[in-house]
């Protein structure tokens, strides 16, 4: 039995992976692209939700700056989902009802019952100062079916409202302390910021209104000055969450008209490197993080939109929050000559610190910046050349799959990516349709035995390590 800390406590890393057993299949290369037996996609639909009578408990944890949630995770052989252990008396975890032995089913809106313990702990750390955990004592059925993900439009909204000549554009009605609803002025600032009609007000600038009187709320709004950030829920969202038993929690929110957000940068290494320096230092609020400096003008980092002082949040879609400098550098280098980074500038860092949420919760729709003229700068490389290829490490998603489909061809590139599931592990790692698979777990893919290897691909212990090339308009080439 081993444990991984979800707060400040550290424990030995656990390498045991959680994955669903995969059905056996017979491979037939004549079936070509979209061969169903090559599917490694996560094919869970809305009908999969709530198939079991049990419902999870939800624990919304909040910690102070530099503090801990006050619990650890452990993985036991044959267990379904990481289990809670080491709950500290008086810590946020205990105060919110987390118990020894609880199984973690979801982190915010991400089902994690089939993920490795280390990945679950990383998701909890990446959630920032607040995290919503769905837990169950010992689910008798598949725990992945106990958590129904909320779809777009069925979530609370985080709306940033800027005062205009008509004020914030809403008035407040209430029944009793802590219960407030917004009445919008047609065409006003609040309506333009995405506040839905009749919305319930949950937070103002990251602070709950649950214990406020009407006069206290008015004072808080006045102190906000020319702009205010509201967490709200439309009436239909409130009803849907009530029916599902899901709390109206800020970590589930969709961002609307936010003043700043994370940015995705795609860098292709040039003859002089990427052109930036990564440094570990304290940032906003004294938090230790990895910061990007000395961005050389005209080099790939500058062309991709990197700015001096940006804080690094993720590499290839995987969070590096809480990682040390050496491990972060190792993850960047592991991507090869093509790197995808998620960053946030100091202004955005201050905003998300104010609302007490991680920028990584708002990656959907994040600004994406690519180097100009990237395609023209990539000459074709001969097949088999290792220079310029990229590497990706994938962990299975909630259904045990990696989120992509394969295509096998007898001529040309033998094994390639045919389809990528949006939001799946492969998409987060940057895989794209047409990418050629050159290596699987360190072994070259270029021969008749590739077919046999496909039988074992989905059953291998995670992570799944791929070396990829990409298909260009000029033909197949490595990057």
MARDOKE-734619 format. One record per residue (C-alpha): residue number from 1; residue in one letter; chain; x, y, z. Coordinates in steps of 0.02 Angstrom, whole numbers. Layout:
 num residuo cadena     xx     yy     zz
 NUM       a      A      X      Y      Z
...
# end
This chain:
 num residuo cadena     xx     yy     zz
   1       x      A      0      0      0
   2       x      A     72    169    -48
   3       x      A      8    346    -34
   4       x      A     20    510   -129
   5       x      A    -14    676    -44
   6       x      A   -160    781   -102
   7       x      A   -103    930     -1
   8       x      A     70    978     62
   9       x      A    116    806    124
  10       x      A    229    705     12
  11       x      A    238    518     -8
  12       x      A    321    391   -120
  13       x      A    256    395   -298
  14       x      A    141    254   -350
  15       x      A    162    177   -520
  16       x      A      8     64   -518
  17       x      A   -110    116   -658
  18       x      A   -298     97   -661
  19       x      A   -378     43   -823
  20       x      A   -527    -54   -884
  21       x      A   -490   -228   -956
  22       x      A   -498   -221  -1145
  23       x      A   -590   -347  -1250
  24       x      A   -489   -460  -1363
  25       x      A   -503   -439  -1548
  26       x      A   -442   -509  -1713
  27       x      A   -348   -383  -1819
  28       x      A   -388   -372  -2005
  29       x      A   -285   -242  -2098
  30       x      A   -402   -251  -2247
  31       x      A   -534   -159  -2148
  32       x      A   -426     -2  -2163
  33       x      A   -460    163  -2078
  34       x      A   -594    166  -1944
  35       x      A   -569    -19  -1911
  36       x      A   -673    -36  -1751
  37       x      A   -553   -158  -1671
  38       x      A   -421    -22  -1672
  39       x      A   -528     93  -1566
  40       x      A   -445    162  -1411
  41       x      A   -574    300  -1395
  42       x      A   -672    348  -1242
  43       x      A   -850    315  -1300
  44       x      A   -955    366  -1152
  45       x      A  -1117    453  -1198
  46       x      A  -1248    546  -1095
  47       x      A  -1348    385  -1078
  48       x      A  -1208    310   -973
  49       x      A  -1241    431   -830
  50       x      A  -1331    382   -673
  51       x      A  -1358    200   -721
  52       x      A  -1333    146   -541
  53       x      A  -1445    182   -392
  54       x      A  -1300    242   -283
  55       x      A  -1253    425   -288
  56       x      A  -1088    497   -232
  57       x      A  -1061    622    -93
  58       x      A   -986    788   -144
  59       x      A   -853    874    -40
  60       x      A   -806   1052    -87
  61       x      A   -634   1083    -11
  62       x      A   -553   1253      9
  63       x      A   -378   1288     74
  64       x      A   -282   1443    122
  65       x      A   -137   1511     19
  66       x      A      8   1390     43
  67       x      A   -100   1274    148
  68       x      A   -158   1096    127
  69       x      A   -324   1008    104
  70       x      A   -268    891    241
  71       x      A   -281    715    169
  72       x      A   -185    586     69
  73       x      A   -227    457    -62
  74       x      A   -183    274    -70
  75       x      A   -203    138   -201
  76       x      A   -242    -40   -150
  77       x      A   -234   -191   -263
  78       x      A   -402   -222   -345
  79       x      A   -471    -56   -285
  80       x      A   -592     46   -389
  81       x      A   -531    224   -378
  82       x      A   -398    298   -263
  83       x      A   -445    290    -80
  84       x      A   -434    429     49
  85       x      A   -317    408    197
  86       x      A   -228    515    324
  87       x      A   -371    638    351
  88       x      A   -304    770    471
  89       x      A   -415    822    618
  90       x      A   -483    997    592
  91       x      A   -417   1011    413
  92       x      A   -529   1065    266
  93       x      A   -552    883    212
  94       x      A   -621    830    380
  95       x      A   -730    985    399
  96       x      A   -811    950    230
  97       x      A   -849    768    270
  98       x      A   -708    674    184
  99       x      A   -683    507    272
 100       x      A   -548    376    284
 101       x      A   -575    245    148
 102       x      A   -683    354     34
 103       x      A   -652    316   -149
 104       x      A   -621    467   -262
 105       x      A   -740    455   -411
 106       x      A   -720    629   -487
 107       x      A   -614    784   -469
 108       x      A   -722    934   -513
 109       x      A   -810    871   -670
 110       x      A   -677    745   -721
 111       x      A   -711    561   -683
 112       x      A   -552    484   -613
 113       x      A   -603    312   -551
 114       x      A   -498    227   -685
 115       x      A   -349    344   -674
 116       x      A   -184    310   -590
 117       x      A   -164    377   -414
 118       x      A    -25    497   -465
 119       x      A   -135    573   -600
 120       x      A   -281    597   -478
 121       x      A   -167    682   -351
 122       x      A   -102    795   -490
 123       x      A   -279    844   -541
 124       x      A   -319    890   -361
 125       x      A   -162    997   -346
 126       x      A   -196   1079   -515
 127       x      A   -371   1131   -459
 128       x      A   -293   1266   -353
 129       x      A   -363   1326   -187
 130       x      A   -533   1245   -215
 131       x      A   -583   1074   -275
 132       x      A   -746    976   -285
 133       x      A   -727    791   -250
 134       x      A   -859    659   -285
 135       x      A   -831    514   -167
 136       x      A   -914    352   -114
 137       x      A   -879    235     31
 138       x      A   -860     77    -75
 139       x      A   -962     80   -236
 140       x      A  -1034    -89   -282
 141       x      A  -1045    -48   -467
 142       x      A   -928     33   -592
 143       x      A   -884    198   -506
 144       x      A   -866    288   -673
 145       x      A  -1054    272   -697
 146       x      A  -1094    356   -532
 147       x      A  -1036    529   -589
 148       x      A  -1134    617   -725
 149       x      A  -1028    752   -808
 150       x      A  -1117    917   -828
 151       x      A  -1132    970  -1010
 152       x      A  -1105   1144  -1081
 153       x      A  -1240   1264  -1023
 154       x      A  -1280   1158   -870
 155       x      A  -1149   1238   -759
 156       x      A  -1134   1392   -650
 157       x      A  -1060   1543   -741
 158       x      A   -916   1652   -689
 159       x      A   -956   1822   -765
 160       x      A   -847   1978   -761
 161       x      A   -956   2134   -764
 162       x      A   -884   2307   -803
 163       x      A   -987   2455   -744
 164       x      A  -1050   2576   -877
 165       x      A  -1157   2733   -871
 166       x      A  -1304   2624   -815
 167       x      A  -1205   2542   -675
 168       x      A  -1181   2354   -668
 169       x      A  -1349   2326   -752
 170       x      A  -1438   2224   -620
 171       x      A  -1536   2237   -459
 172       x      A  -1546   2109   -320
 173       x      A  -1699   2024   -246
 174       x      A  -1693   1912    -94
 175       x      A  -1802   1806     20
 176       x      A  -1685   1779    167
 177       x      A  -1498   1803    204
 178       x      A  -1389   1711     79
 179       x      A  -1524   1688    -54
 180       x      A  -1508   1819   -190
 181       x      A  -1571   1828   -369
 182       x      A  -1525   1953   -504
 183       x      A  -1647   2056   -607
 184       x      A  -1560   2116   -764
 185       x      A  -1577   2282   -853
 186       x      A  -1608   2246  -1039
 187       x      A  -1447   2274  -1134
 188       x      A  -1355   2319   -975
 189       x      A  -1177   2275   -924
 190       x      A  -1226   2115   -833
 191       x      A  -1327   2048   -980
 192       x      A  -1183   2085  -1099
 193       x      A  -1064   1993   -981
 194       x      A  -1167   1834   -995
 195       x      A  -1268   1840   -833
 196       x      A  -1427   1739   -871
 197       x      A  -1600   1808   -829
 198       x      A  -1661   1764   -654
 199       x      A  -1490   1697   -604
 200       x      A  -1453   1652   -425
 201       x      A  -1301   1745   -355
 202       x      A  -1175   1628   -274
 203       x      A  -1013   1727   -257
 204       x      A   -944   1903   -276
 205       x      A   -759   1915   -318
 206       x      A   -727   1738   -259
 207       x      A   -817   1755    -92
 208       x      A   -980   1667    -52
 209       x      A  -1137   1770    -19
 210       x      A  -1218   1627     78
 211       x      A  -1197   1712    247
 212       x      A  -1228   1892    192
 213       x      A  -1377   2002    224
 214       x      A  -1445   2111     85
 215       x      A  -1360   2267    154
 216       x      A  -1193   2176    171
 217       x      A  -1206   2118    -10
 218       x      A  -1239   2296    -69
 219       x      A  -1085   2358     24
 220       x      A   -979   2221    -53
 221       x      A  -1039   2267   -228
 222       x      A  -1002   2451   -197
 223       x      A   -826   2410   -139
 224       x      A   -794   2317   -303
 225       x      A   -771   2482   -393
 226       x      A   -788   2485   -582
 227       x      A   -791   2296   -608
 228       x      A   -851   2143   -518
 229       x      A   -840   1955   -549
 230       x      A   -999   1858   -509
 231       x      A  -1029   1671   -492
 232       x      A  -1209   1642   -543
 233       x      A  -1325   1498   -590
 234       x      A  -1473   1508   -709
 235       x      A  -1638   1438   -642
 236       x      A  -1629   1286   -757
 237       x      A  -1449   1252   -704
 238       x      A  -1498   1262   -521
 239       x      A  -1640   1140   -550
 240       x      A  -1533   1018   -650
 241       x      A  -1395   1018   -519
 242       x      A  -1524    993   -382
 243       x      A  -1596    844   -475
 244       x      A  -1424    767   -499
 245       x      A  -1370    807   -322
 246       x      A  -1222    910   -385
 247       x      A  -1178   1068   -286
 248       x      A  -1168   1236   -372
 249       x      A   -980   1244   -347
 250       x      A   -860   1370   -421
 251       x      A   -736   1238   -487
 252       x      A   -875   1179   -606
 253       x      A   -905   1353   -679
 254       x      A   -894   1409   -860
 255       x      A   -803   1572   -890
 256       x      A   -899   1714   -975
 257       x      A   -818   1878  -1028
 258       x      A   -671   1853   -911
 259       x      A   -539   1991   -917
 260       x      A   -395   1869   -936
 261       x      A   -362   1684   -956
 262       x      A   -233   1550   -994
 263       x      A   -148   1543  -1164
 264       x      A    -90   1393  -1265
 265       x      A     76   1412  -1354
 266       x      A    143   1294  -1488
 267       x      A    330   1302  -1515
 268       x      A    434   1221  -1652
 269       x      A    618   1217  -1606
 270       x      A    732   1312  -1723
 271       x      A    919   1304  -1756
 272       x      A    950   1414  -1603
 273       x      A    829   1322  -1490
 274       x      A    661   1382  -1424
 275       x      A    726   1550  -1363
 276       x      A    670   1563  -1181
 277       x      A    730   1528  -1005
 278       x      A    629   1434   -873
 279       x      A    659   1491   -695
 280       x      A    584   1436   -529
 281       x      A    534   1582   -418
 282       x      A    395   1655   -313
 283       x      A    252   1740   -404
 284       x      A     84   1816   -359
 285       x      A     45   1789   -175
 286       x      A    217   1715   -142
 287       x      A    178   1551   -230
 288       x      A    326   1455   -298
 289       x      A    308   1420   -484
 290       x      A    396   1401   -651
 291       x      A    414   1565   -745
 292       x      A    467   1605   -923
 293       x      A    600   1738   -948
 294       x      A    728   1801  -1074
 295       x      A    614   1776  -1224
 296       x      A    729   1806  -1373
 297       x      A    653   1917  -1508
 298       x      A    617   1826  -1670
 299       x      A    646   1651  -1601
 300       x      A    508   1518  -1587
 301       x      A    450   1566  -1410
 302       x      A    429   1748  -1460
 303       x      A    342   1700  -1622
 304       x      A    221   1588  -1526
 305       x      A    168   1734  -1415
 306       x      A    268   1698  -1257
 307       x      A    291   1849  -1144
 308       x      A    426   1875  -1014
 309       x      A    351   1842   -843
 310       x      A    222   1714   -901
 311       x      A    196   1573   -777
 312       x      A    197   1396   -845
 313       x      A     40   1296   -805
 314       x      A     48   1141   -914
 315       x      A    157   1047  -1039
 316       x      A     68    951  -1178
 317       x      A    -96    977  -1087
 318       x      A    -35    900   -923
 319       x      A    -24   1014   -771
 320       x      A    147   1052   -697
 321       x      A     73   1141   -545
 322       x      A    166   1085   -391
 323       x      A    309   1006   -488
 324       x      A    490   1053   -456
 325       x      A    602   1139   -581
 326       x      A    699    984   -634
 327       x      A    543    880   -668
 328       x      A    462   1023   -766
 329       x      A    616   1041   -876
 330       x      A    617    852   -903
 331       x      A    436    856   -963
 332       x      A    473    995  -1087
 333       x      A    624    903  -1156
 334       x      A    523    743  -1171
 335       x      A    412    827  -1302
 336       x      A    556    838  -1425
 337       x      A    568    982  -1547
 338       x      A    383   1026  -1545
 339       x      A    314   1083  -1379
 340       x      A    139   1136  -1322
 341       x      A    139   1248  -1168
 342       x      A     -4   1325  -1069
 343       x      A     41   1488   -985
 344       x      A    -38   1632   -891
 345       x      A     24   1812   -877
 346       x      A     36   1909   -712
 347       x      A   -129   2001   -740
 348       x      A   -224   1838   -766
 349       x      A   -132   1761   -619
 350       x      A   -194   1901   -505
 351       x      A   -372   1882   -570
 352       x      A   -382   1695   -539
 353       x      A   -303   1717   -368
 354       x      A   -441   1842   -324
 355       x      A   -580   1723   -375
 356       x      A   -486   1578   -291
 357       x      A   -488   1465   -443
 358       x      A   -353   1386   -550
 359       x      A   -332   1454   -728
 360       x      A   -322   1273   -786
 361       x      A   -509   1257   -750
 362       x      A   -542   1379   -893
 363       x      A   -438   1304  -1033
 364       x      A   -589   1275  -1147
 365       x      A   -589   1416  -1272
 366       x      A   -418   1475  -1213
 367       x      A   -322   1585  -1331
 368       x      A   -209   1482  -1445
 369       x      A    -57   1560  -1525
 370       x      A     44   1473  -1660
 371       x      A    208   1528  -1737
 372       x      A    177   1623  -1900
 373       x      A    222   1531  -2059
 374       x      A    246   1369  -1965
 375       x      A    205   1255  -2112
 376       x      A    325   1345  -2228
 377       x      A    465   1327  -2101
 378       x      A    451   1137  -2091
 379       x      A    545   1048  -2231
 380       x      A    499    866  -2259
 381       x      A    609    739  -2173
 382       x      A    644    565  -2238
 383       x      A    548    423  -2157
 384       x      A    651    342  -2020
 385       x      A    743    502  -1973
 386       x      A    728    535  -1786
 387       x      A    773    719  -1795
 388       x      A    625    832  -1754
 389       x      A    501    698  -1699
 390       x      A    398    727  -1543
 391       x      A    356    615  -1396
 392       x      A    194    605  -1298
 393       x      A    151    513  -1138
 394       x      A    -33    466  -1120
 395       x      A   -134    404   -972
 396       x      A   -302    319   -999
 397       x      A   -462    418   -975
 398       x      A   -613    378   -867
 399       x      A   -667    233   -979
 400       x      A   -493    157   -985
 401       x      A   -460    219  -1163
 402       x      A   -334    342  -1231
 403       x      A   -454    437  -1344
 404       x      A   -395    397  -1520
 405       x      A   -420    274  -1663
 406       x      A   -284    197  -1771
 407       x      A   -267    163  -1955
 408       x      A   -156     28  -2031
 409       x      A    -97     35  -2211
 410       x      A     11    -91  -2301
 411       x      A     94     45  -2406
 412       x      A    162    212  -2346
 413       x      A    157    243  -2158
 414       x      A     95     82  -2081
 415       x      A     19    150  -1920
 416       x      A    -61    321  -1900
 417       x      A   -191    416  -1801
 418       x      A   -360    408  -1889
 419       x      A   -469    497  -1762
 420       x      A   -446    592  -1598
 421       x      A   -585    602  -1469
 422       x      A   -613    786  -1419
 423       x      A   -563    814  -1238
 424       x      A   -485    641  -1221
 425       x      A   -311    597  -1164
 426       x      A   -242    599  -1341
 427       x      A   -317    770  -1380
 428       x      A   -245    842  -1219
 429       x      A    -74    775  -1266
 430       x      A    -82    857  -1438
 431       x      A   -112    707  -1551
 432       x      A   -191    750  -1719
 433       x      A   -271    646  -1857
 434       x      A   -137    598  -1981
 435       x      A      4    588  -1854
 436       x      A    115    440  -1893
 437       x      A    163    325  -1748
 438       x      A    350    291  -1756
 439       x      A    377    210  -1586
 440       x      A    266    132  -1453
 441       x      A    342    122  -1278
 442       x      A    517    141  -1350
 443       x      A    500      8  -1486
 444       x      A    502     59  -1671
 445       x      A    343     32  -1772
 446       x      A    400    -26  -1943
 447       x      A    369   -208  -1982
 448       x      A    249   -355  -1989
 449       x      A    251   -374  -1800
 450       x      A    160   -207  -1783
 451       x      A     -3   -302  -1803
 452       x      A     34   -414  -1654
 453       x      A     84   -263  -1551
 454       x      A    -87   -186  -1578
 455       x      A   -164   -329  -1481
 456       x      A    -65   -276  -1328
 457       x      A    -72    -88  -1353
 458       x      A   -227    -51  -1250
 459       x      A   -179   -177  -1115
 460       x      A     -6   -105  -1079
 461       x      A     23    -25   -910
 462       x      A     10    166   -925
 463       x      A     82    283   -974
 464       x      A     76    245  -1160
 465       x      A    232    326  -1234
 466       x      A    224    370  -1419
 467       x      A    348    448  -1537
 468       x      A    257    536  -1677
 469       x      A    285    612  -1848
 470       x      A    153    709  -1944
 471       x      A     80    701  -2119
 472       x      A    111    860  -2217
 473       x      A     33    912  -2385
 474       x      A    196    857  -2466
 475       x      A    182    680  -2398
 476       x      A    226    589  -2240
 477       x      A    366    665  -2138
 478       x      A    426    682  -1962
 479       x      A    423    850  -1874
# end
